[in-house]
Amino acid sequence: MAIEQTLSIVKPDGVARGLTGEILRRYEAAGLRPIAMRMLRLDAEAAGRFYDVHRARPFFPDLVRYMASGPVVVSVLEGEDAVARHRTLMGATDPAKAEPGTIRRDFATSIEANVVHGSDAAASAADEIAFFFSRLELCPRPR
């Protein structure tokens, strides 16, 4: 397995409910190491740019409004097969369909307020990481 990087966001509902530490603990316990992290508040323009791939979808306005509704914690996670491992830990977008023990099954309150975001592929991870972090802000493991 290759060492990869992926983007993770603890969404506004997760931050507001004090779940950031538990979510990060689960990532680290699964071998995903945070190599960059920050708390910030997206405005509607930034949230729209970040989720631009969904612009034509009917849920886009609600997604942008939700992501701009409060602080988020954005991190870059690094580890073996990080993208797939992170997606497995998150669980299905719809918490009712997520596997037991996943973050969304355990903490999400709805398909909209589903606590976390994660990159869906290595290419999108690279783009998403660059949206939030410069190369100088990444502190990867020594190889």
Secondary structure as the mmCIF struct_conf table of DSSP 4:
data_model
#
loop_
_struct_conf.conf_type_id
_struct_conf.id
_struct_conf.beg_label_comp_id
_struct_conf.beg_label_asym_id
_struct_conf.beg_label_seq_id
_struct_conf.end_label_comp_id
_struct_conf.end_label_asym_id
_struct_conf.end_label_seq_id
STRN STRN1 ILE A 3 VAL A 10
HELX_RH_AL_P HELX_RH_AL_P1 PRO A 12 ALA A 16
TURN_TY1_P TURN_TY1_P1 ARG A 17 GLY A 18
HELX_RH_AL_P HELX_RH_AL_P2 THR A 20 ALA A 29
TURN_TY1_P TURN_TY1_P2 ALA A 30 GLY A 31
HELX_LH_PP_P HELX_LH_PP_P1 LEU A 32 LEU A 32
STRN STRN2 ARG A 33 LEU A 40
HELX_RH_AL_P HELX_RH_AL_P3 ALA A 44 PHE A 50
TURN_TY1_P TURN_TY1_P3 TYR A 51 TYR A 51
HELX_RH_3T_P HELX_RH_3T_P1 ASP A 52 HIS A 54
TURN_TY1_P TURN_TY1_P4 ARG A 55 ALA A 56
BEND BEND1 ARG A 57 ARG A 57
TURN_TY1_P TURN_TY1_P5 PRO A 58 PHE A 59
HELX_RH_AL_P HELX_RH_AL_P4 PHE A 60 MET A 67
TURN_TY1_P TURN_TY1_P6 ALA A 68 ALA A 68
BEND BEND2 SER A 69 GLY A 70
STRN STRN3 VAL A 72 GLU A 80
TURN_TY1_P TURN_TY1_P7 ASP A 81 ASP A 81
HELX_RH_AL_P HELX_RH_AL_P5 ALA A 82 MET A 90
BEND BEND3 THR A 93 ASP A 94
HELX_RH_3T_P HELX_RH_3T_P2 PRO A 95 LYS A 97
BEND BEND4 ALA A 98 ALA A 98
HELX_LH_PP_P HELX_LH_PP_P2 GLU A 99 GLU A 99
TURN_TY1_P TURN_TY1_P8 PRO A 100 GLY A 101
BEND BEND5 THR A 102 THR A 102
HELX_RH_AL_P HELX_RH_AL_P6 ILE A 103 PHE A 107
BEND BEND6 SER A 110 ALA A 113
BEND BEND7 VAL A 115 VAL A 115
STRN STRN4 VAL A 116 GLY A 118
BEND BEND8 ASP A 120 ALA A 121
HELX_RH_AL_P HELX_RH_AL_P7 ALA A 122 PHE A 132
HELX_RH_3T_P HELX_RH_3T_P3 ARG A 135 GLU A 137
HELX_LH_PP_P HELX_LH_PP_P3 PRO A 140 PRO A 142
#
